[in-house]
Amino acid sequence: MGDFDNREREEVFSKKVRAGKRTYFFDVKATRSNDYYVTITESKKRLEDGVFIKHKIFLYKEDFEKFAEGLKETVEYIKANQEVVEKRYEYSEGSEVAKAAGADDDFSFDI
């Protein structure tokens, strides 16, 4: 029975998003009754000891619309009240390259 429970809790889909010093994981998992839900995990390395600190929220499908609306409204508020320069992070050979959206795309800066 233990193996069966484990199998059911396996990730159905996983998306990893690197954003500077943080990494976000968007994972689809299944309940015992095979209903899908999302976990959103923020992982950040603590400078003092190199330990990864993780914060996780669970998002159930009946809340998707309200969650998305709330996030959209919140982001729109900030964009309307302050300049937001979004960075695109690209990884190659262990070095991290940040690009500012809207900036000259031919220019990149190694961090």
KOLTI-353188 format. One record per atom (N, C-alpha, C, O): atom name; x, y, z; residue in three letters. Coordinates in steps of 0.05 Angstrom, whole numbers, plus 5000, padded with zeros to 4 digits. Layout:
# residues N
atom, u, v, w, rest
CA, X, Y, Z, ALA .
...
END
This chain:
# residues 111
atom, u, v, w, rest
N, 5017, 4976, 5000, MET .
CA, 5000, 5000, 5000, MET .
C, 5017, 5025, 5000, MET .
O, 5010, 5045, 4987, MET .
N, 5040, 5024, 5014, GLY .
CA, 5058, 5048, 5016, GLY .
C, 5068, 5056, 4988, GLY .
O, 5069, 5080, 4982, GLY .
N, 5075, 5036, 4972, ASP .
CA, 5085, 5042, 4945, ASP .
C, 5063, 5055, 4928, ASP .
O, 5069, 5073, 4912, ASP .
N, 5039, 5046, 4932, PHE .
CA, 5017, 5056, 4916, PHE .
C, 5012, 5086, 4923, PHE .
O, 5008, 5103, 4906, PHE .
N, 5013, 5093, 4949, ASP .
CA, 5010, 5120, 4958, ASP .
C, 5032, 5138, 4946, ASP .
O, 5027, 5160, 4937, ASP .
N, 5056, 5127, 4947, ASN .
CA, 5079, 5142, 4936, ASN .
C, 5075, 5148, 4906, ASN .
O, 5080, 5170, 4897, ASN .
N, 5067, 5128, 4892, ARG .
CA, 5063, 5131, 4863, ARG .
C, 5042, 5152, 4857, ARG .
O, 5045, 5168, 4839, ARG .
N, 5021, 5152, 4873, GLU .
CA, 4999, 5171, 4868, GLU .
C, 5008, 5200, 4874, GLU .
O, 4997, 5219, 4862, GLU .
N, 5028, 5203, 4891, ARG .
CA, 5036, 5230, 4899, ARG .
C, 5059, 5240, 4880, ARG .
O, 5068, 5263, 4884, ARG .
N, 5067, 5224, 4862, GLU .
CA, 5088, 5233, 4843, GLU .
C, 5079, 5257, 4827, GLU .
O, 5055, 5261, 4823, GLU .
N, 5099, 5273, 4818, GLU .
CA, 5092, 5295, 4802, GLU .
C, 5082, 5286, 4775, GLU .
O, 5094, 5268, 4762, GLU .
N, 5061, 5299, 4766, VAL .
CA, 5049, 5293, 4740, VAL .
C, 5063, 5310, 4719, VAL .
O, 5067, 5302, 4696, VAL .
N, 5070, 5334, 4727, PHE .
CA, 5083, 5354, 4709, PHE .
C, 5100, 5372, 4727, PHE .
O, 5092, 5378, 4750, PHE .
N, 5122, 5382, 4717, SER .
CA, 5139, 5400, 4733, SER .
C, 5152, 5420, 4715, SER .
O, 5162, 5414, 4693, SER .
N, 5151, 5445, 4724, LYS .
CA, 5164, 5467, 4709, LYS .
C, 5182, 5482, 4728, LYS .
O, 5173, 5491, 4750, LYS .
N, 5207, 5485, 4721, LYS .
CA, 5227, 5499, 4737, LYS .
C, 5233, 5526, 4725, LYS .
O, 5239, 5528, 4701, LYS .
N, 5231, 5547, 4741, VAL .
CA, 5236, 5574, 4732, VAL .
C, 5258, 5586, 4748, VAL .
O, 5255, 5591, 4772, VAL .
N, 5281, 5592, 4736, ARG .
CA, 5303, 5605, 4750, ARG .
C, 5300, 5635, 4747, ARG .
O, 5296, 5645, 4725, ARG .
N, 5303, 5649, 4769, ALA .
CA, 5300, 5678, 4769, ALA .
C, 5321, 5690, 4788, ALA .
O, 5315, 5696, 4811, ALA .
N, 5345, 5694, 4778, GLY .
CA, 5366, 5705, 4795, GLY .
C, 5374, 5686, 4817, GLY .
O, 5381, 5663, 4812, GLY .
N, 5372, 5696, 4842, LYS .
CA, 5380, 5680, 4865, LYS .
C, 5358, 5661, 4874, LYS .
O, 5362, 5645, 4893, LYS .
N, 5335, 5662, 4861, ARG .
CA, 5313, 5645, 4869, ARG .
C, 5306, 5626, 4846, ARG .
O, 5311, 5631, 4822, ARG .
N, 5295, 5603, 4853, THR .
CA, 5284, 5584, 4834, THR .
C, 5256, 5578, 4842, THR .
O, 5251, 5573, 4866, THR .
N, 5238, 5578, 4823, TYR .
CA, 5210, 5572, 4828, TYR .
C, 5204, 5545, 4815, TYR .
O, 5212, 5540, 4792, TYR .
N, 5189, 5528, 4829, PHE .
CA, 5180, 5502, 4818, PHE .
C, 5150, 5502, 4817, PHE .
O, 5137, 5507, 4838, PHE .
N, 5139, 5497, 4794, PHE .
CA, 5110, 5494, 4791, PHE .
C, 5105, 5465, 4785, PHE .
O, 5112, 5455, 4764, PHE .
N, 5093, 5451, 4804, ASP .
CA, 5090, 5422, 4802, ASP .
C, 5060, 5414, 4802, ASP .
O, 5045, 5424, 4819, ASP .
N, 5052, 5397, 4784, VAL .
CA, 5025, 5386, 4784, VAL .
C, 5027, 5359, 4798, VAL .
O, 5044, 5342, 4790, VAL .
N, 5011, 5355, 4818, LYS .
CA, 5010, 5329, 4832, LYS .
C, 4981, 5319, 4833, LYS .
O, 4962, 5333, 4826, LYS .
N, 4978, 5294, 4840, ALA .
CA, 4951, 5282, 4841, ALA .
C, 4944, 5273, 4869, ALA .
O, 4961, 5262, 4883, ALA .
N, 4919, 5278, 4877, THR .
CA, 4909, 5268, 4903, THR .
C, 4904, 5238, 4900, THR .
O, 4906, 5227, 4878, THR .
N, 4896, 5225, 4922, ARG .
CA, 4890, 5196, 4921, ARG .
C, 4867, 5191, 4902, ARG .
O, 4866, 5169, 4889, ARG .
N, 4849, 5210, 4899, SER .
CA, 4826, 5206, 4881, SER .
C, 4832, 5216, 4853, SER .
O, 4814, 5220, 4836, SER .
N, 4858, 5221, 4848, ASN .
CA, 4868, 5229, 4821, ASN .
C, 4859, 5257, 4813, ASN .
O, 4857, 5262, 4789, ASN .
N, 4853, 5274, 4832, ASP .
CA, 4849, 5303, 4825, ASP .
C, 4875, 5317, 4825, ASP .
O, 4892, 5313, 4843, ASP .
N, 4880, 5333, 4804, TYR .
CA, 4905, 5347, 4802, TYR .
C, 4905, 5373, 4819, TYR .
O, 4884, 5385, 4822, TYR .
N, 4928, 5380, 4830, TYR .
CA, 4931, 5405, 4844, TYR .
C, 4960, 5415, 4838, TYR .
O, 4976, 5400, 4829, TYR .
N, 4965, 5440, 4844, VAL .
CA, 4991, 5452, 4838, VAL .
C, 5005, 5459, 4865, VAL .
O, 4992, 5469, 4883, VAL .
N, 5031, 5454, 4866, THR .
CA, 5047, 5465, 4887, THR .
C, 5066, 5485, 4874, THR .
O, 5078, 5479, 4854, THR .
N, 5069, 5508, 4887, ILE .
CA, 5088, 5528, 4878, ILE .
C, 5109, 5531, 4900, ILE .
O, 5102, 5537, 4923, ILE .
N, 5134, 5525, 4893, THR .
CA, 5155, 5526, 4913, THR .
C, 5176, 5547, 4905, THR .
O, 5185, 5548, 4882, THR .
N, 5183, 5563, 4924, GLU .
CA, 5205, 5582, 4921, GLU .
C, 5229, 5570, 4935, GLU .
O, 5227, 5563, 4959, GLU .
N, 5252, 5569, 4922, SER .
CA, 5276, 5558, 4934, SER .
C, 5298, 5579, 4932, SER .
O, 5303, 5590, 4910, SER .
N, 5310, 5586, 4954, LYS .
CA, 5332, 5606, 4954, LYS .
C, 5354, 5597, 4972, LYS .
O, 5349, 5587, 4995, LYS .
N, 5379, 5600, 4963, LYS .
CA, 5402, 5591, 4979, LYS .
C, 5408, 5612, 5000, LYS .
O, 5411, 5636, 4994, LYS .
N, 5409, 5604, 5025, ARG .
CA, 5416, 5622, 5047, ARG .
C, 5446, 5627, 5046, ARG .
O, 5462, 5608, 5045, ARG .
N, 5454, 5652, 5046, LEU .
CA, 5482, 5660, 5043, LEU .
C, 5500, 5650, 5065, LEU .
O, 5522, 5641, 5060, LEU .
N, 5490, 5651, 5090, GLU .
CA, 5506, 5643, 5113, GLU .
C, 5518, 5615, 5111, GLU .
O, 5541, 5611, 5117, GLU .
N, 5500, 5596, 5104, ASP .
CA, 5509, 5568, 5105, ASP .
C, 5504, 5552, 5079, ASP .
O, 5510, 5528, 5078, ASP .
N, 5493, 5565, 5059, GLY .
CA, 5489, 5552, 5033, GLY .
C, 5465, 5533, 5033, GLY .
O, 5461, 5518, 5014, GLY .
N, 5449, 5533, 5055, VAL .
CA, 5426, 5516, 5057, VAL .
C, 5403, 5528, 5040, VAL .
O, 5399, 5552, 5040, VAL .
N, 5389, 5510, 5025, PHE .
CA, 5367, 5520, 5009, PHE .
C, 5342, 5521, 5026, PHE .
O, 5333, 5502, 5038, PHE .
N, 5330, 5545, 5027, ILE .
CA, 5305, 5549, 5042, ILE .
C, 5282, 5548, 5022, ILE .
O, 5283, 5561, 5001, ILE .
N, 5261, 5532, 5029, LYS .
CA, 5239, 5529, 5010, LYS .
C, 5213, 5538, 5023, LYS .
O, 5207, 5532, 5047, LYS .
N, 5197, 5552, 5008, HIS .
CA, 5170, 5560, 5016, HIS .
C, 5151, 5548, 4995, HIS .
O, 5156, 5550, 4971, HIS .
N, 5129, 5536, 5005, LYS .
CA, 5111, 5522, 4987, LYS .
C, 5083, 5530, 4992, LYS .
O, 5074, 5533, 5015, LYS .
N, 5067, 5534, 4970, ILE .
CA, 5039, 5537, 4973, ILE .
C, 5025, 5516, 4955, ILE .
O, 5036, 5507, 4935, ILE .
N, 5001, 5509, 4964, PHE .
CA, 4985, 5490, 4949, PHE .
C, 4962, 5504, 4936, PHE .
O, 4948, 5521, 4949, PHE .
N, 4957, 5499, 4911, LEU .
CA, 4936, 5513, 4896, LEU .
C, 4918, 5491, 4884, LEU .
O, 4927, 5475, 4867, LEU .
N, 4893, 5491, 4892, TYR .
CA, 4874, 5471, 4883, TYR .
C, 4857, 5482, 4860, TYR .
O, 4853, 5506, 4857, TYR .
N, 4849, 5463, 4842, LYS .
CA, 4837, 5472, 4817, LYS .
C, 4812, 5489, 4820, LYS .
O, 4807, 5506, 4802, LYS .
N, 4797, 5485, 4841, GLU .
CA, 4774, 5502, 4845, GLU .
C, 4781, 5531, 4851, GLU .
O, 4764, 5549, 4850, GLU .
N, 4807, 5536, 4857, ASP .
CA, 4816, 5563, 4863, ASP .
C, 4832, 5576, 4841, ASP .
O, 4841, 5599, 4844, ASP .
N, 4837, 5562, 4818, PHE .
CA, 4854, 5572, 4797, PHE .
C, 4846, 5600, 4788, PHE .
O, 4863, 5618, 4786, PHE .
N, 4820, 5603, 4781, GLU .
CA, 4811, 5629, 4770, GLU .
C, 4815, 5652, 4789, GLU .
O, 4825, 5673, 4782, GLU .
N, 4806, 5647, 4814, LYS .
CA, 4809, 5669, 4834, LYS .
C, 4838, 5676, 4840, LYS .
O, 4845, 5699, 4843, LYS .
N, 4855, 5655, 4841, PHE .
CA, 4884, 5659, 4846, PHE .
C, 4896, 5675, 4822, PHE .
O, 4910, 5695, 4827, PHE .
N, 4890, 5667, 4798, ALA .
CA, 4900, 5681, 4774, ALA .
C, 4891, 5710, 4773, ALA .
O, 4906, 5728, 4767, ALA .
N, 4865, 5714, 4779, GLU .
CA, 4854, 5742, 4779, GLU .
C, 4868, 5759, 4800, GLU .
O, 4876, 5782, 4795, GLU .
N, 4871, 5748, 4824, GLY .
CA, 4884, 5763, 4846, GLY .
C, 4913, 5769, 4839, GLY .
O, 4922, 5792, 4844, GLY .
N, 4928, 5750, 4828, LEU .
CA, 4955, 5755, 4820, LEU .
C, 4957, 5776, 4798, LEU .
O, 4974, 5794, 4799, LEU .
N, 4939, 5774, 4778, LYS .
CA, 4939, 5793, 4756, LYS .
C, 4933, 5822, 4766, LYS .
O, 4947, 5840, 4758, LYS .
N, 4913, 5824, 4783, GLU .
CA, 4906, 5851, 4794, GLU .
C, 4930, 5863, 4809, GLU .
O, 4935, 5886, 4807, GLU .
N, 4943, 5846, 4825, THR .
CA, 4965, 5855, 4842, THR .
C, 4988, 5864, 4825, THR .
O, 5000, 5885, 4831, THR .
N, 4995, 5849, 4805, VAL .
CA, 5017, 5856, 4787, VAL .
C, 5010, 5881, 4771, VAL .
O, 5027, 5899, 4768, VAL .
N, 4985, 5883, 4762, GLU .
CA, 4977, 5908, 4747, GLU .
C, 4978, 5932, 4765, GLU .
O, 4986, 5954, 4756, GLU .
N, 4971, 5930, 4790, TYR .
CA, 4973, 5952, 4809, TYR .
C, 5002, 5962, 4811, TYR .
O, 5007, 5986, 4809, TYR .
N, 5020, 5943, 4815, ILE .
CA, 5049, 5951, 4817, ILE .
C, 5059, 5964, 4791, ILE .
O, 5072, 5985, 4792, ILE .
N, 5052, 5952, 4768, LYS .
CA, 5061, 5963, 4743, LYS .
C, 5049, 5991, 4738, LYS .
O, 5062, 6008, 4725, LYS .
N, 5025, 5996, 4748, ALA .
CA, 5012, 6022, 4744, ALA .
C, 5024, 6043, 4762, ALA .
O, 5023, 6067, 4757, ALA .
N, 5036, 6035, 4785, ASN .
CA, 5046, 6054, 4804, ASN .
C, 5077, 6056, 4806, ASN .
O, 5087, 6075, 4818, ASN .
N, 5091, 6037, 4794, GLN .
CA, 5120, 6038, 4794, GLN .
C, 5130, 6026, 4768, GLN .
O, 5117, 6009, 4756, GLN .
N, 5154, 6035, 4760, GLU .
CA, 5166, 6024, 4736, GLU .
C, 5176, 5996, 4743, GLU .
O, 5189, 5992, 4764, GLU .
N, 5170, 5977, 4726, VAL .
CA, 5179, 5949, 4731, VAL .
C, 5197, 5941, 4708, VAL .
O, 5188, 5941, 4685, VAL .
N, 5222, 5934, 4714, VAL .
CA, 5240, 5925, 4693, VAL .
C, 5244, 5895, 4699, VAL .
O, 5257, 5887, 4718, VAL .
N, 5232, 5879, 4681, GLU .
CA, 5234, 5850, 4685, GLU .
C, 5260, 5840, 4673, GLU .
O, 5268, 5848, 4651, GLU .
N, 5273, 5821, 4687, LYS .
CA, 5297, 5809, 4677, LYS .
C, 5292, 5782, 4667, LYS .
O, 5276, 5767, 4678, LYS .
N, 5306, 5775, 4645, ARG .
CA, 5305, 5747, 4634, ARG .
C, 5332, 5735, 4641, ARG .
O, 5353, 5746, 4636, ARG .
N, 5331, 5712, 4654, TYR .
CA, 5355, 5699, 4662, TYR .
C, 5360, 5675, 4643, TYR .
O, 5343, 5659, 4638, TYR .
N, 5385, 5673, 4633, GLU .
CA, 5392, 5651, 4616, GLU .
C, 5417, 5638, 4628, GLU .
O, 5435, 5652, 4638, GLU .
N, 5418, 5612, 4627, TYR .
CA, 5441, 5598, 4638, TYR .
C, 5457, 5584, 4617, TYR .
O, 5446, 5571, 4599, TYR .
N, 5483, 5588, 4619, SER .
CA, 5501, 5573, 4600, SER .
C, 5527, 5568, 4614, SER .
O, 5540, 5586, 4625, SER .
N, 5535, 5543, 4612, GLU .
CA, 5561, 5535, 4624, GLU .
C, 5566, 5545, 4652, GLU .
O, 5588, 5554, 4658, GLU .
N, 5546, 5545, 4669, GLY .
CA, 5549, 5553, 4696, GLY .
C, 5549, 5583, 4701, GLY .
O, 5550, 5591, 4724, GLY .
N, 5548, 5599, 4680, SER .
CA, 5547, 5628, 4685, SER .
C, 5519, 5637, 4680, SER .
O, 5504, 5626, 4663, SER .
N, 5511, 5658, 4694, GLU .
CA, 5484, 5668, 4692, GLU .
C, 5484, 5694, 4677, GLU .
O, 5500, 5712, 4683, GLU .
N, 5467, 5697, 4658, VAL .
CA, 5465, 5722, 4642, VAL .
C, 5437, 5733, 4647, VAL .
O, 5417, 5720, 4643, VAL .
N, 5436, 5759, 4654, ALA .
CA, 5411, 5772, 4659, ALA .
C, 5405, 5792, 4636, ALA .
O, 5423, 5806, 4627, ALA .
N, 5381, 5791, 4626, LYS .
CA, 5373, 5810, 4605, LYS .
C, 5349, 5826, 4615, LYS .
O, 5330, 5814, 4626, LYS .
N, 5349, 5852, 4612, ALA .
CA, 5326, 5868, 4619, ALA .
C, 5307, 5868, 4596, ALA .
O, 5315, 5873, 4573, ALA .
N, 5281, 5862, 4601, ALA .
CA, 5261, 5862, 4580, ALA .
C, 5258, 5891, 4570, ALA .
O, 5257, 5910, 4586, ALA .
N, 5256, 5894, 4543, GLY .
CA, 5253, 5921, 4532, GLY .
C, 5280, 5934, 4527, GLY .
O, 5280, 5954, 4512, GLY .
N, 5301, 5925, 4538, ALA .
CA, 5327, 5936, 4533, ALA .
C, 5337, 5925, 4506, ALA .
O, 5325, 5907, 4495, ALA .
N, 5359, 5935, 4497, ASP .
CA, 5371, 5926, 4472, ASP .
C, 5377, 5896, 4475, ASP .
O, 5394, 5889, 4491, ASP .
N, 5364, 5879, 4459, ASP .
CA, 5367, 5850, 4462, ASP .
C, 5395, 5840, 4455, ASP .
O, 5402, 5818, 4463, ASP .
N, 5411, 5856, 4440, ASP .
CA, 5437, 5847, 4433, ASP .
C, 5457, 5850, 4456, ASP .
O, 5479, 5840, 4455, ASP .
N, 5449, 5865, 4477, PHE .
CA, 5467, 5870, 4499, PHE .
C, 5460, 5851, 4522, PHE .
O, 5437, 5849, 4530, PHE .
N, 5480, 5837, 4532, SER .
CA, 5476, 5821, 4556, SER .
C, 5499, 5826, 4575, SER .
O, 5521, 5833, 4567, SER .
N, 5494, 5822, 4600, PHE .
CA, 5513, 5828, 4621, PHE .
C, 5517, 5804, 4638, PHE .
O, 5498, 5793, 4650, PHE .
N, 5542, 5794, 4640, ASP .
CA, 5548, 5771, 4657, ASP .
C, 5549, 5780, 4686, ASP .
O, 5563, 5799, 4693, ASP .
N, 5534, 5765, 4703, ILE .
CA, 5534, 5772, 4731, ILE .
C, 5555, 5756, 4746, ILE .
O, 5558, 5759, 4770, ILE .
END
